[in-house]
Amino acid sequence: MTQAYNWQLLEAAAEQPVWITDDETLARYCSEWQELPLIALDTEFIRVDTFYPVPGLIQVADDRCCYLIDPLKIENYAPMVQLFRNPSVLKVLHAGNEDLELFLYMFGELPVPFFDTQVAAGFLGWGFSMGYQRLVEHALEVKLDKGETTSDWLQRPLTPSQEHYAALDVAYLPVLCQQQMAELDARGMTEWAREETALLLAITPDSDPDGVTYYQRFSQAWKLSPEKIAALRDLTAWRERICRQRDVPRNRVLRNHALLDIINKWPKDLQALSRVEDIRMQQVKQDGEVILGFLKTAPQSAAAKPPASIHRPLSFKWNKPLKVLKAMARTKAEELNIAPEILLRKKDLDALIRTENQGQFSLPPSLSGWRKAVIGDALLEKLQSLEVQECL
């Protein structure tokens, strides 16, 4: 990538961003962006009363301008889809998880290849989970205003302040990306960052759209009988389907706390159901009979399709071995000058311990790839040498 991006130029351009409000203009700019080495992307959306995000704005920065694409006006996103598929145009985002989810929902497509400046910051030791404002200040010594963070992005027209704020969200990304890519390359971490962003792309699609495994997130329910676990499974799966059908948040249908209280109290009728903590009368009126139905059919459901067990929380006896393994990771992270949290996550250690089979352990998928040689093999060797029999 030889083209240099001037952040001062884009910072000035953000004062008068270019609006894209019709299909023809979008197609024309997408055609121009197809010829560039990279573009920066960001989104603004609302997700308060809906299950799915409601897009309010898509921001783009190229080598000259900042653009605001209006989702309330655009109907044909085929040119954006083609751009997303172009392997020669790098798409740069910051903390892109939610943006990726929105793109997949809107276009049925993810931007490839993809570079996340927040992920790169973790590899470079700048900080873990750095916000955009802090990242810009760290790298460019520019302080950004956070004033429009909670704006209504569906209102029209947007205020000049909103427009400027949104445009600045992409103005600095091209040069940040180039700085980070150069430093990653110098430190031999380019492939690590590629693997990590590829993982973000891989986990963006919903792997459980029907919610059939959602119940396994309720670790506190691991002691429940198979019958009650089956009811929890069926109730949470029903909630996922209903949320999508009605396009409402999960809490609008049934809160997690209410779900567990229903399973524990096992109400027999609507009156008993109405006494469940954290359930609203409107929910009882609308869905009460359906909810009670899952309790009534739980024995048959458990027999017909026995539910997979819920992972038991690790025993306190693991505290000492875990402390040893975490210390190893911290030392390695300091040696490499990367964020400890990106090298080893709590869920990685949990997954490693749960591979135990007759006293032997193996590396889980989350500790494969670049982590295997850097820390995974060493953790596995250390774990095998520790006295952990009493923990099993």
ROVOFI-907707 format. One record per residue (C-alpha): residue in one letter; x, y negated, z negated. Coordinates in steps of 0.1 Angstrom, whole numbers, padded with zeros to 4 digits, always signed. Last residue first. Example, Ala and Ser with C-alpha at 12.3 -4.5 7.8 and 13.67 -1.06 7.14 Angstrom:
BEGIN
S+0137+0011-0071;A+0123+0045-0078;
//
This chain:
BEGIN
L-0108+0326-0386;C-0093+0300-0409;E-0076+0326-0432;Q-0058+0339-0402;V-0044+0305-0393;E-0008+0308-0404;L+0008+0288-0377;S+0030+0303-0350;Q+0002+0309-0325;L-0009+0273-0330;K+0026+0260-0323;E+0029+0279-0290;L-0005+0267-0279;L+0002+0231-0288;A+0035+0232-0269;D+0019+0247-0239;G-0008+0220-0239;I+0014+0189-0245;V+0032+0177-0213;A+0032+0210-0194;K-0005+0217-0198;R-0016+0180-0200;W-0009+0175-0163;G-0035+0201-0152;S-0047+0224-0180;L-0057+0212-0215;S-0093+0205-0206;P-0096+0239-0190;P-0090+0256-0223;L-0055+0269-0231;S-0054+0303-0247;F-0055+0317-0283;Q-0049+0351-0299;G-0062+0362-0333;Q-0087+0387-0319;N-0100+0362-0294;E-0096+0325-0302;T-0106+0302-0274;R-0126+0281-0299;I-0093+0267-0313;L-0084+0252-0279;A-0119+0238-0274;D-0118+0219-0307;L-0083+0206-0299;D-0096+0193-0265;K-0127+0178-0281;K-0106+0157-0304;R-0088+0143-0274;L-0051+0147-0266;L-0030+0126-0242;I-0056+0099-0236;E-0062+0093-0273;P-0025+0091-0280;A-0022+0061-0257;I+0010+0064-0237;N+0046+0054-0246;L+0060+0088-0235;E+0078+0094-0268;E+0050+0077-0287;A+0025+0101-0270;K+0047+0131-0279;T+0048+0121-0315;R+0011+0115-0316;A+0005+0149-0300;M+0026+0168-0325;A+0009+0149-0354;K-0025+0161-0340;L-0013+0197-0340;V-0001+0195-0376;K-0033+0178-0388;L-0054+0204-0370;P-0035+0232-0388;K-0043+0215-0422;N-0080+0207-0415;W-0087+0242-0401;K-0098+0254-0435;F-0125+0228-0435;S-0143+0253-0412;L-0150+0243-0376;P-0186+0234-0369;R-0206+0264-0357;H-0212+0263-0320;I-0249+0267-0311;S-0258+0303-0300;A-0271+0310-0266;P-0308+0314-0265;P-0325+0348-0260;K-0346+0346-0228;A-0377+0368-0230;A-0374+0374-0268;A-0366+0338-0277;S-0394+0326-0255;Q-0419+0351-0269;P-0411+0340-0305;A-0411+0303-0295;T-0446+0304-0280;K-0463+0287-0309;L-0435+0262-0314;F-0435+0252-0278;G-0472+0247-0279;L-0470+0224-0308;I-0450+0200-0286;V-0475+0203-0258;E-0504+0196-0282;G-0486+0165-0296;D-0477+0149-0263;Q-0499+0119-0258;K-0516+0116-0292;V-0486+0126-0312;Q-0464+0103-0292;Q-0488+0074-0298;M-0488+0082-0335;R-0450+0076-0336;I-0425+0102-0348;D-0396+0092-0370;E-0403+0116-0398;V-0429+0143-0391;R-0462+0136-0408;S-0480+0133-0375;L-0470+0169-0367;A-0489+0181-0398;Q-0520+0163-0386;L-0515+0176-0351;D-0514+0212-0362;K-0490+0240-0373;P-0459+0219-0381;W-0425+0237-0381;K-0409+0216-0408;N-0373+0224-0397;I-0380+0224-0359;I-0401+0193-0361;D-0375+0175-0382;L-0348+0184-0357;L-0368+0169-0328;A-0378+0139-0349;H-0341+0131-0356;N-0333+0134-0319;R-0361+0109-0310;L-0390+0121-0289;V-0406+0105-0258;R-0395+0069-0261;N-0362+0080-0277;R-0353+0099-0246;P-0355+0067-0225;V-0383+0063-0199;D-0384+0071-0162;R-0418+0089-0166;Q-0407+0120-0146;R-0370+0117-0157;C-0380+0114-0194;I-0405+0142-0190;R-0379+0166-0176;E-0354+0158-0203;R-0380+0161-0231;W-0391+0195-0218;A-0355+0207-0220;T-0352+0194-0255;L-0384+0212-0266;D-0374+0245-0249;R-0339+0246-0265;L-0352+0235-0299;A-0379+0262-0297;A-0353+0288-0287;I-0331+0277-0316;K-0361+0282-0339;E-0367+0317-0327;P-0329+0326-0327;S-0328+0315-0364;L-0312+0283-0373;K-0277+0281-0388;W-0262+0263-0358;A-0286+0234-0361;Q-0261+0208-0373;S-0243+0212-0340;F-0272+0197-0321;R-0254+0193-0288;Q-0263+0228-0280;Y-0299+0217-0275;Y-0289+0200-0242;T-0282+0233-0226;V-0315+0237-0206;G-0317+0199-0199;D-0331+0204-0164;P-0305+0181-0149;D-0277+0201-0166;S-0245+0194-0146;D-0254+0157-0141;P-0230+0144-0115;T-0203+0122-0131;I-0182+0151-0144;A-0162+0156-0111;L-0157+0119-0105;L-0142+0114-0140;L-0120+0145-0135;A-0107+0129-0102;T-0099+0099-0123;E-0078+0119-0147;E-0060+0139-0120;R-0051+0108-0101;A-0037+0092-0134;W-0015+0122-0140;E-0004+0122-0104;T+0008+0086-0107;M+0026+0093-0140;G+0063+0094-0128;R+0072+0063-0148;A+0080+0041-0118;D+0049+0054-0100;L+0027+0045-0129;E+0043+0010-0131;A+0037+0004-0094;M+0002+0017-0096;Q-0005-0005-0126;Q+0006-0037-0109;Q-0013-0029-0078;C-0044-0021-0097;L-0042-0052-0118;V-0037-0072-0085;P-0069-0057-0070;L-0089-0059-0103;Y-0085-0096-0110;A-0115-0110-0090;V-0138-0080-0097;D-0154-0091-0130;L-0147-0127-0121;A-0175-0125-0096;A-0200-0114-0123;Y-0190-0143-0146;H-0192-0169-0118;E-0226-0157-0107;Q-0239-0156-0142;S-0227-0191-0149;P-0242-0204-0117;T-0275-0190-0129;L-0290-0160-0112;P-0320-0169-0090;R-0336-0145-0096;Q-0337-0125-0128;L-0327-0088-0126;W-0293-0094-0142;D-0307-0105-0175;S-0275-0114-0193;T-0260-0094-0221;T-0223-0099-0212;E-0229-0135-0199;G-0208-0154-0225;K-0178-0131-0225;D-0154-0159-0213;L-0121-0147-0199;K-0086-0155-0211;V-0059-0152-0186;E-0024-0140-0197;L-0022-0118-0165;A-0015-0083-0179;H-0027-0085-0215;E-0053-0112-0209;V-0068-0093-0180;L-0068-0061-0200;R-0085-0078-0230;Q-0112-0092-0209;Y-0118-0058-0191;G-0121-0039-0223;M-0093-0015-0232;S-0104+0021-0239;F-0068+0030-0250;G-0041+0004-0250;W-0013-0009-0228;G+0006+0023-0232;L+0009+0029-0195;F-0013+0060-0194;G-0040+0042-0214;A-0039+0012-0191;A-0043+0036-0161;V-0076+0049-0175;Q-0089+0013-0179;T-0078+0003-0145;D-0098+0031-0129;F-0088+0041-0093;F-0111+0059-0069;P-0106+0077-0036;V-0135+0083-0031;P-0165+0062-0042;L-0194+0085-0052;E-0225+0092-0032;G-0262+0098-0037;F-0265+0061-0029;M-0284+0046-0058;Y-0282+0074-0084;L-0246+0083-0075;F-0236+0046-0075;L-0253+0041-0109;E-0234+0070-0124;L-0202+0058-0110;D-0208+0024-0124;E-0215+0039-0158;N-0182+0058-0158;G-0161+0030-0142;A-0142+0017-0171;H-0126-0008-0146;L-0131-0002-0109;V-0109+0001-0078;K-0120+0018-0046;L-0090+0028-0025;V-0098+0026+0013;S-0080+0053+0034;P-0103+0081+0023;N-0134+0065+0037;R-0164+0082+0020;F-0173+0052-0001;L-0171+0030+0030;Q-0195+0053+0048;V-0219+0052+0019;M-0217+0014+0018;P-0226+0012+0055;A-0256+0036+0048;Y-0269+0013+0021;N-0300+0002+0040;E-0326-0016+0018;I-0308-0046+0004;K-0330-0073-0012;L-0333-0064-0049;P-0299-0047-0047;D-0283-0081-0041;I-0246-0077-0032;L-0224-0104-0048;Y-0191-0109-0031;C-0157-0122-0042;C-0134-0134-0015;R-0100-0132+0003;D-0082-0098-0002;D-0114-0079-0011;A-0137-0082-0041;V-0170-0065-0045;Q-0198-0070-0070;I-0230-0050-0070;L-0260-0066-0088;G-0292-0059-0107;P-0294-0021-0105;V-0320-0005-0127;P-0303+0024-0146;Y-0324+0056-0149;F-0341+0066-0181;T-0359+0032-0184;D-0367+0007-0211;V-0333-0007-0218;R-0311+0002-0189;I-0304-0030-0169;F-0277-0032-0143;E-0245-0051-0133;T-0220-0034-0111;D-0183-0035-0103;L-0161-0028-0074;A-0126-0038-0062;I-0115-0031-0026;L-0084-0014-0013;P-0062-0007+0017;L-0085-0028+0039;E-0098-0019+0074;Q-0131-0004+0061;W-0137-0036+0043;E-0144-0054+0076;S-0171-0029+0086;C-0186-0031+0051;Y-0188-0069+0056;R-0208-0065+0088;A-0230-0038+0074;L-0238-0059+0044;T-0246-0089+0065;E-0270-0069+0087;D-0288-0053+0057;D-0297-0085+0040;T-0288-0103+0007;I-0250-0105+0006;W-0240-0135-0015;V-0205-0149-0012;P-0190-0160-0045;Q-0184-0197-0051;E-0164-0200-0084;A-0151-0165-0078;A-0131-0178-0048;A-0108-0196-0073;E-0101-0164-0092;L-0097-0146-0059;L-0069-0170-0048;Q-0053-0169-0083;W-0054-0131-0081;N-0034-0129-0049;Y-0034-0094-0035;A-0004-0081-0018;Q-0007-0057+0012;T+0019-0030+0013;M+0000+0000+0000;
//
